[in-house]
Amino acid sequence: MIKTEHLCKRYPSVTAVEDVTFEVRPGEVLGFLGPNGAGKTTTMRMLAGFVTPTSGRASICGHDVEREPLAARQCLGYLPEGAPSYGEMRVAAFLEFIAELRRLDGARKRARLDYVTERLQLSSVLDRPIETLSKGFRRRVGLAQAIIHDPPVLILDEPTDGLDPNQKHEVRTLIDEMAREKIIVISTHILEEVDAVCTRAIIIARGRIVADDTPLQLTSRSRYHNAVSLQLARSDQLEAARAAVAGLAAVASVEVSEREARLTALPRSGAMILQEVAALAASQGLQLKELHLESGRLDEVFRTITA
């Protein structure tokens, strides 16, 4: 597992991380979330052994990161922020170099090089210097070096940063496949990443953990949890529909988007309003393009917790 105990990092003018304690077990994909400057990257760097904690401990697969740094790193694949590499090296040479550093040789080395090349679609750039690659390709090369030795633990800092939608989908599919037998921590500020691949989320703000739960449970904290959204086919019905929906006893408030001709009815605490709103729409003769129940909005929960 990954384990941290009261992890702290203080600088002369600021405390970057304060009393961070958590565990991550095999099969979990942990999303480590927070606004810029919250302490995400500093925590990842301490886990990876690149930054020494001021106090507290971190271990990877039972190896203390400070006392057994080589043993801890052998278990770890790390994609740092920005995916730094040797820009003058060609992609193939760089991956060969990393494979040798990871003590891969013979058929095992060839198999792993072929795997990361194919899985991350790098064959077209193998002969190009890394510094000439697009941001997306550099990110994929960075991910390739992190997984080349098939480590049991992966720490990925913004793994899909700079990727187009198709590339993001491929990387998320890869993470989902690897998660069955690995421990994966993803540091991100992209909330859709959490919904896409994470089984658990920790939110950090001002260096401290402020939430630790499944994405579903976090989303259920949203005031939009069990809200009902209606999009009208006729915008001239919008005001009458708003007034009628707002008159329902279980509706706390109604939000209106005139541009989309949409109403969002927010329920009073614990209320289920879908059937009432649907029945009202039918009785009022509202012409609907869409009617759906919302599970909640993670971005709203994130803003509330970290503000």
DONU-758412 format. One line per field, with one value per residue (C-alpha): residue in three letters; y, z, x. Coordinates in nm, 2 decimals. Layout:
<pts>
resn: ala_...
v: Y_...
w: Z_...
u: X_...
</pts>
This chain:
<pts>
resn: met_ile_lys_thr_glu_his_leu_cys_lys_arg_tyr_pro_ser_val_thr_ala_val_glu_asp_val_thr_phe_glu_val_arg_pro_gly_glu_val_leu_gly_phe_leu_gly_pro_asn_gly_ala_gly_lys_thr_thr_thr_met_arg_met_leu_ala_gly_phe_val_thr_pro_thr_ser_gly_arg_ala_ser_ile_cys_gly_his_asp_val_glu_arg_glu_pro_leu_ala_ala_arg_gln_cys_leu_gly_tyr_leu_pro_glu_gly_ala_pro_ser_tyr_gly_glu_met_arg_val_ala_ala_phe_leu_glu_phe_ile_ala_glu_leu_arg_arg_leu_asp_gly_ala_arg_lys_arg_ala_arg_leu_asp_tyr_val_thr_glu_arg_leu_gln_leu_ser_ser_val_leu_asp_arg_pro_ile_glu_thr_leu_ser_lys_gly_phe_arg_arg_arg_val_gly_leu_ala_gln_ala_ile_ile_his_asp_pro_pro_val_leu_ile_leu_asp_glu_pro_thr_asp_gly_leu_asp_pro_asn_gln_lys_his_glu_val_arg_thr_leu_ile_asp_glu_met_ala_arg_glu_lys_ile_ile_val_ile_ser_thr_his_ile_leu_glu_glu_val_asp_ala_val_cys_thr_arg_ala_ile_ile_ile_ala_arg_gly_arg_ile_val_ala_asp_asp_thr_pro_leu_gln_leu_thr_ser_arg_ser_arg_tyr_his_asn_ala_val_ser_leu_gln_leu_ala_arg_ser_asp_gln_leu_glu_ala_ala_arg_ala_ala_val_ala_gly_leu_ala_ala_val_ala_ser_val_glu_val_ser_glu_arg_glu_ala_arg_leu_thr_ala_leu_pro_arg_ser_gly_ala_met_ile_leu_gln_glu_val_ala_ala_leu_ala_ala_ser_gln_gly_leu_gln_leu_lys_glu_leu_his_leu_glu_ser_gly_arg_leu_asp_glu_val_phe_arg_thr_ile_thr_ala
v: 0.00_0.37_0.51_0.86_0.95_1.32_1.43_1.80_2.02_2.37_2.64_2.96_3.16_2.90_2.57_2.37_2.05_2.01_1.68_1.47_1.11_0.86_0.50_0.37_0.00_-0.23_-0.18_0.18_0.47_0.78_1.12_1.38_1.71_2.07_2.42_2.55_2.59_2.35_2.11_1.84_1.84_1.88_1.57_1.37_1.47_1.36_1.03_0.98_1.08_1.40_1.63_1.55_1.60_1.84_1.58_1.27_0.96_0.81_0.45_0.26_-0.12_-0.12_0.07_0.39_0.66_0.82_0.51_0.28_0.51_0.27_-0.01_0.24_0.37_0.02_-0.03_0.31_0.46_0.84_1.09_1.44_1.76_1.88_1.54_1.65_1.45_1.49_1.71_1.63_1.25_1.07_0.90_0.55_0.62_0.78_0.48_0.24_0.45_0.43_0.06_0.01_0.22_0.00_-0.30_-0.45_-0.66_-0.92_-1.03_-0.86_-0.52_-0.57_-0.67_-0.37_-0.13_-0.27_-0.25_0.11_0.21_0.05_0.13_0.50_0.52_0.64_0.45_0.76_0.97_0.71_0.87_1.23_1.44_1.48_1.86_1.87_1.69_1.84_1.88_1.58_1.35_1.46_1.37_1.03_0.97_1.07_0.82_0.55_0.59_0.57_0.24_0.07_-0.15_-0.25_-0.11_-0.20_0.17_0.46_0.83_1.04_1.42_1.56_1.25_1.39_1.75_1.86_1.56_1.59_1.42_1.10_1.08_1.14_0.86_0.62_0.72_0.68_0.34_0.24_0.36_0.17_-0.15_-0.11_-0.03_-0.39_-0.49_-0.17_0.12_0.45_0.80_1.08_1.44_1.66_1.97_1.83_1.72_1.51_1.29_1.19_1.08_0.90_0.69_0.73_0.51_0.75_1.12_1.32_1.70_1.91_2.28_2.51_2.20_2.00_1.72_1.85_1.56_1.19_0.98_0.81_1.04_0.93_1.03_1.36_1.43_1.36_1.65_1.89_2.10_1.97_1.61_1.48_1.81_1.79_1.96_2.04_2.18_2.33_2.31_2.65_2.94_3.13_2.87_2.93_3.19_3.00_2.68_2.84_2.97_2.64_2.43_2.68_2.64_2.27_2.22_2.00_2.24_2.47_2.69_2.70_2.82_2.94_2.95_3.16_3.08_2.71_2.74_2.53_2.50_2.33_2.25_2.21_1.99_2.06_1.85_1.48_1.53_1.33_1.55_1.38_1.23_1.55_1.77_1.52_1.51_1.89_1.93_1.69_1.87_2.21_2.09_2.18_2.08_1.92_1.85_1.69_1.59_1.43_1.37_1.51_1.31_1.63_1.84_1.77_2.11_2.28_2.05_2.12_2.50_2.48_2.27_2.46_2.82
w: 0.00_0.00_0.35_0.49_0.86_0.96_0.66_0.68_0.46_0.58_0.41_0.58_0.45_0.40_0.51_0.19_0.35_0.71_0.88_0.58_0.67_0.43_0.30_-0.05_-0.11_-0.42_-0.67_-0.56_-0.80_-0.57_-0.72_-0.52_-0.58_-0.48_-0.62_-0.74_-0.45_-0.22_-0.17_-0.42_-0.61_-0.29_-0.14_-0.46_-0.45_-0.09_-0.18_-0.47_-0.26_-0.44_-0.15_0.21_0.46_0.75_0.97_0.93_0.73_0.40_0.28_-0.05_-0.03_0.32_0.24_0.42_0.15_0.36_0.52_0.22_-0.08_-0.35_-0.24_-0.23_-0.58_-0.73_-0.65_-0.80_-1.14_-1.12_-1.37_-1.24_-1.31_-1.66_-1.75_-1.75_-1.97_-2.17_-2.46_-2.69_-2.67_-2.92_-2.79_-2.85_-2.69_-2.39_-2.33_-2.37_-2.12_-1.87_-1.92_-1.84_-1.53_-1.42_-1.48_-1.76_-2.01_-2.28_-2.38_-2.08_-2.18_-2.55_-2.44_-2.21_-2.47_-2.73_-2.49_-2.39_-2.75_-2.88_-2.58_-2.58_-2.96_-2.98_-3.29_-3.51_-3.30_-3.18_-3.40_-3.30_-3.03_-2.73_-2.75_-3.09_-2.97_-2.89_-2.53_-2.57_-2.70_-2.43_-2.18_-2.33_-2.33_-1.96_-1.89_-2.09_-1.87_-1.56_-1.65_-1.84_-1.55_-1.46_-1.11_-0.84_-0.75_-0.99_-0.89_-1.18_-1.16_-1.42_-1.65_-1.92_-1.92_-2.28_-2.44_-2.69_-2.61_-2.80_-2.62_-2.29_-2.35_-2.44_-2.12_-1.90_-2.05_-1.98_-1.62_-1.57_-1.70_-1.48_-1.17_-1.14_-1.00_-0.90_-0.66_-0.85_-0.73_-0.97_-0.87_-1.07_-1.08_-1.37_-1.20_-1.50_-1.44_-1.10_-1.25_-1.53_-1.35_-0.97_-0.71_-0.43_-0.40_-0.15_-0.16_-0.01_0.06_0.22_0.28_0.47_0.38_0.38_0.23_0.17_0.01_-0.31_-0.60_-0.57_-0.20_-0.26_-0.54_-0.31_-0.10_-0.38_-0.35_-0.70_-0.57_-0.69_-0.86_-1.17_-1.49_-1.76_-2.10_-2.28_-2.65_-2.63_-2.46_-2.42_-2.16_-1.94_-1.70_-1.64_-1.59_-1.34_-1.13_-1.14_-1.04_-0.77_-0.62_-0.53_-0.16_-0.19_-0.42_-0.24_-0.54_-0.92_-1.14_-1.49_-1.80_-2.06_-2.33_-2.31_-2.20_-1.91_-1.55_-1.27_-0.96_-0.64_-0.38_-0.01_0.20_0.14_-0.09_-0.42_-0.66_-1.00_-1.01_-0.89_-1.14_-1.43_-1.33_-1.31_-1.66_-1.80_-1.63_-1.74_-2.10_-2.11_-2.43_-2.32_-2.50_-2.19_-1.83_-1.61_-1.26_-1.15_-0.94_-0.82_-0.94_-0.82_-0.92_-0.69_-0.40_-0.48_-0.47_-0.15_0.03_-0.09_-0.08
u: 0.00_0.09_0.08_0.14_0.14_0.12_0.31_0.43_0.64_0.72_0.93_1.05_0.75_0.48_0.35_0.29_0.15_0.02_-0.06_-0.16_-0.25_-0.40_-0.36_-0.42_-0.46_-0.43_-0.72_-0.78_-0.75_-0.71_-0.78_-0.58_-0.76_-0.71_-0.68_-0.35_-0.11_-0.31_-0.01_-0.10_0.23_0.44_0.27_0.33_0.70_0.74_0.58_0.82_1.12_1.20_1.12_1.21_0.93_0.97_0.80_0.59_0.65_0.56_0.60_0.54_0.48_0.61_0.93_0.99_1.06_1.34_1.50_1.47_1.46_1.58_1.35_1.05_1.14_1.17_0.80_0.71_0.63_0.62_0.50_0.60_0.43_0.54_0.68_1.05_1.29_1.60_1.49_1.78_1.73_1.52_1.21_1.34_1.68_1.52_1.29_1.58_1.77_1.49_1.45_1.81_1.79_1.50_1.73_1.52_1.71_1.67_1.32_1.16_1.31_1.20_0.85_0.80_0.94_0.70_0.41_0.45_0.52_0.20_-0.02_0.07_0.09_0.45_0.57_0.54_0.77_1.03_1.31_1.22_1.40_1.17_1.21_1.04_0.73_0.40_0.29_0.06_0.33_0.58_0.31_0.27_0.64_0.65_0.37_0.56_0.87_0.65_0.50_0.78_0.89_0.53_0.55_0.29_0.24_0.19_0.19_0.07_0.07_-0.18_-0.15_-0.38_-0.25_-0.21_-0.39_-0.67_-1.01_-0.91_-0.58_-0.74_-0.98_-0.69_-0.49_-0.80_-0.87_-0.51_-0.54_-0.86_-0.69_-0.39_-0.60_-0.71_-0.37_-0.20_-0.22_-0.27_-0.27_-0.36_-0.30_-0.53_-0.74_-0.95_-1.27_-1.39_-1.08_-1.22_-1.55_-1.38_-1.12_-1.11_-1.27_-1.19_-1.11_-0.91_-0.95_-0.67_-0.69_-0.43_-0.21_-0.47_-0.71_-1.06_-1.25_-1.19_-1.47_-1.59_-1.67_-2.04_-2.05_-1.88_-2.13_-2.42_-2.31_-2.40_-2.71_-2.79_-2.81_-3.16_-3.23_-3.45_-3.36_-3.62_-3.54_-3.84_-3.92_-4.09_-3.91_-4.24_-4.35_-4.04_-4.18_-4.51_-4.31_-4.08_-4.37_-4.55_-4.24_-4.14_-4.49_-4.42_-4.38_-4.07_-3.89_-3.65_-3.56_-3.56_-3.27_-3.34_-3.12_-3.31_-3.05_-3.12_-3.48_-3.39_-3.52_-3.34_-3.55_-3.35_-3.52_-3.55_-3.32_-3.38_-3.68_-3.73_-3.91_-3.87_-4.23_-4.39_-4.21_-4.28_-4.65_-4.67_-4.51_-4.77_-5.06_-4.93_-4.89_-4.52_-4.35_-4.02_-3.70_-3.55_-3.63_-3.36_-3.26_-2.92_-2.68_-2.51_-2.22_-1.87_-1.74_-1.99_-1.89_-1.52_-1.58_-1.77_-1.51_-1.20_-1.34
</pts>
